Amino acid sequence: MEHATIRRLALVLILLTPLAVSAAPQPQATPAPIVFFDIAGPDGPRLQKFYNELFAWKIAGDGTFAAPVTPPLSGVIRQDPAATVFYIGVEDVNATLKRIVANGGTIVFPRLEVPGRVIIGMFKDPAGNQVGLVEMQGGKAKVP
């Protein structure tokens, strides 16, 4: 190869290198997943029975269990009094709230339709933990 051709090729590579480096995609931060949750109260066995009977969660004697998750797990950060609430998908919010009361829980608010969005309800378990319900249909949140 001639020296002039090699110099031209070297010049082209030098001129293109900054463009290639600046055009390289920047790595995106990977969102941190929610990997665990716990439900606490002064009477662990009572809470275990409550959640097992209402939601068929198979809870071991030490309190551990695995609940199914509907991916992706959505969330919202809102301006309200401080609280962390998780929502459980159920076929019928009204029927579930009746069973919750029969098993020692209380209703925070009854079945509520948010038009075009979701159907929800809210309860407190026997320990006072606030938990939400989402009415599901076909594996997805039912939209009224």
N, C-alpha and C positions, 0 to 999 in steps of 0.2 A: 504494500500500500504506500502511496506517495506521502511525503511529509505534509504537504498542503492539505490532503484529504484527512489525514489524522488530526491536524490542527483544527480544521473545520468541524470535524466530528466532536473533538474535545470542547470546542467553543459552544456548539449546540447543546451538549450535555451540561456544561456549566450554566448556560442560560436557562435551560429547562429545569434544573435541579431545584431552585427556589420555588418555582411554580408547583412542582410535584409535592414538595414539603408543605407549602402553605395550603394546597388543595386537599391534603390528606384529612380524612374525617377525624374529628376529635372524639375520643372515647366518651360515651354517655355513662352517667352514674347509674348503677343498677339499683332500683328501689329495694329497700329492705323489706323482706316479707314478714308477715305476722306468723310466728312459728309456734305459739303456745298461748293458752289462756287458762286462768284458774277461777274457780268460784269458791269463795271463802265464807265461813260462818262458824258460830260456836258449836253447832251440832252437825259434824261431818256426816255421820251415818244417815241422819234425817234428810240432809241435802242430797246425798247419793240416792236415796229412795225416791225423793221428789222428782229429780231429773230423770232417773231411770223409768219411773212409771209414766211420766208425761211425754218423754221424747224417745223412749226405747234406747237410751244410751247404755251400753254395757259397761258398767262401772265396777272396777276391781275393788277388793276390800281395802286397798291402800288409797282409794279415791281416784286412781288414774283411769283415763278412758280416752278414746279417739272418737270425735264426732265428725261426721261427713261435712265437707265444705263445698259450696257452690262457687267454682272459680269463674272469673276472678273475684276475690273477696273485695267488695266495694266498701268505701267508707266516706265519711264527711267530717270536716272540722267546722264547727259552728259556734256562734257567739250565744252563750246561754250560761246558766250556772254550771260549774265544773261537774262533769260526769263522764264516765266511760260506759257505754252500753253496747252489748252485742245483741243481735237479732237472730231468732231461730225461725226457720221456715216451717210452716205448718199448712195443712190442707184447709183448715177452717178456724179462723181466729176466734169466733164466738164459742165454738165447741171447746176449743183448747182453754179459753179463759174460764169456762164453767168447770173444767177438770182441774185447773189450777186452784180455784177457790176450794173445791172439794178436797184437795190435797194439802191445804194449809197456806196457800199463797193468797195474795190480795191483788185486786185490779187497780192499776194506776190510772189508765184510761181505757175505755172499751174500744171495740173495733171502729176504726176510722178510715174512711176512703179518702185518699188524696187523688183527686181526678187526674187521670193521665199519667200517674206515677206509681202508686202502690197502695195496698191495704195493710194497715198495721194495727197493733194493740200493744199495751204495755202492762207488765205486772211486776210485783215484788215476790221473790221466793220467800220461804219461811225465815231466812236469815235477814231479809230486808234488801237483798241485792235487786236492783232494777234491771229488768230484761225485756227486750222487745220481741214482738212476733211479727212475721211477715207472711201474709197469705200467699201460698204457692199454687201454681197450676202447671202441670207438665214440666216440672223441674225448674220453673222460672217464677219470679215474682208476678203475681196476678195484677194486671193493670185495669183499674175500673174505667 
